[in-house]
Amino acid sequence: MTTITTLGLSVPLVVFKFLMKSHLVPDFIPRLPLNRDVPTFKGKEVMASTPDVWLADLRIGLYNADSDYLFVGARANTRGDGRSDVRFTFCHKQHLNDTPSHPAFVSGRMEFITFFFDITWRNIWSVQAYLNPYFINDTTNKDSVFLFNCSGRQEIVKSDGSDVLVHGVPLLSKVNQLNLVGKEVLLLHNK
């Protein structure tokens, strides 16, 4: 077991970014063009790229009634190579403002949540995590955005709910898992 980071007020946002083929992104997720002119800032890597990671337990920890984080957004950035970055964002309750949610988010909220639950439950991913700078009005402060870069999707639960088997053994029994215990994000190794 490895502690990846501690969540709290100094981590206003938790973002899951999934790299997937554009044609697999449901139509209800808003698409934005990828703006190549925006500078990218690489933060501190807190988890090296790790294959075969299951995200369902972490997602359950973030998306429950006791969590300090609320689901606030979903979008896809289309790349020029036939792939899209699909992002799901959670915001710490203390950092929410009074700005009403975008009407498209409100109307599509259940579809976004269902899709997010599905891709984190039915698949494992290669995952790399960063604490990136948090910008307010184009300036950074001491806070961080916790970003999960997820790629290399592999199915572990079939659409009928049955486990994918490898040599007669459920693949799920052989994966690493990210989990949220209290405020600690933990990587549980299964190797």
N, C-alpha and C positions, 0 to 999 in steps of 0.2 A: 504494500500500500504506500502511495506517495501523495503527500499534500501538494496540490498544484497552486492554490491561492486561498485567501480568506476573503469572503464577500462582506460588504458593509457599505457605509456611507461614502467611503473613498472610492467605491466602484459603482458609479451611478448607472452604468449600462452593462448588460451582458448580451452579446450578440453571437448568434450561430450563423455562420456563412457556409452554405453548402454549394459546392461546385458540381453542376449537373448539366446534362445535355438540355439545350433550350426547349426541345420538343417535349420533354418530360415535365416541364413546369406547367402547372394548371393555368388555364386562361384567367381564373379569378385573381391571381396574384398580379398586382400592378407591376408593369415593366417600365424601367427607366433606362435610358441609354447610359452606357458607361462613359463618364466624362474623363477623357485621357489627359485633360489639362490640369486636373486637380492633383497637387503634390501628394505623394503617399508618405506616411510617417510610420516607420516600423518601430514598434515598441519593444518591450522586454519579453523575450521568449520565456514562458514559464512551463511549457511542456513541448518537448521536441516531437517531431512528427512520429506518431505512434500508430501502427496499423491495427486493424481489427478491434476498434473501440465501439462499444455499445453505449448510446446516450440516453436510453429510456429512463434510467433511475435518476440521472441529473435533471432531465426534463420534468420528471414527477416532483422532485424537490423544489424546483423553481416555480412550477405551476401548481401550487396548492394554496389553500386558504391561509396557512400560517406563514407563507413566504413574504419576505420584504420586497419582492420584485413582482411587477405586473407586466403582462404581455402588452406591448404598445405598438407593435408594427411588424409588417411583412412586406417585402418587395423583392423584385428580381432586377438585377443589372445584366443586360444582354451584352455579351462580348461579340467580337467579330469572328470567332472561331466555332460557332455553333453551340457554344456553352453559355450558361448563365450562372451568376452568383446569386443564390436565393438566400435572403437574410431574414432572420426572425430576431426581434429586439425586445428585451425585457428592461424595464427601468425601475430603479429603487424608488419606493413610495415617497421618500423624503425629497426626491428630486423632480417629482411631477409638478407641472405648473397648471394653471387654470385654462390653458388653451384647449378648446374642445377637440376631440379626435376627429380626423378627417372622415367625412361621410362614407367614403369607400371602405375605410377600415372598419367602421361601425357595422356597415351592412354585410361585409364579408368576414367578420371576425370568426364565426364558427367554422367556416370553410378553411380559413388560415390555420386555426388551431387543429382541426382534424388532419390537415395535410402535414403539419409539423409533428403531431403525435405519430402519424403513420410512418414518416421517414425516420423518426428516431426509434421506433419500436421494431419495424420490420427489417432494418438494415444496420450493418456495422460500417464504420468509416475509418479512413486514416485521418487522424486529428492532430492538429498542432494548435497550441494556445498561446496568446499574447496578452500582456497588459499594455495597451496602447494609450497614447495621450488622449485626454478628454478636452475637447474644444468647446468654449463658450464664446460666442461672438468673435470667431476666428483667432482666439488666443487660448493657449493651454493653461491649465492650472495643475494643482497637485493630484487631482483625481485621475482615475484610469478607466478605460473601457476594456472589459474582459472579452476578448474575441476568440472564438473557436473557428479555425479554418478546417472544414471537413470536405474530403474528396475521396475518390476511389470507393464508391459505394458498393457494398456486397450484401445481397439479400440473406437474411438468417431466419425470417419467418415468412412462409408462403402466404399468398392472398387468402387461402382457406383457413389460416391460423395455425397450420402445422409447422413444426420445426424443419429447417433444412438440415439434412443429415450428411455427415462426412464419415465414411466407413462405418455407418450404422450408429454414429454418435451425434447428438444434436450439436451443431456448430456453435450455438449459444453457450454451451458449457466450456468452450475453448477460447472465449474472447476476453478482452480487457473491458472494464466498465468504469465510466465516470459516474460519480455519485456526489450528492450533497448531504453532508452530515453536519447539522447545526449550520454554521457559516463556512465550513471548510469544504472546498471542492477537492475530492479525492480520486486518484486513479488506482483502481484495484486491478493488480496484475494477475493474469491467469496463465502464466508460462512456467 
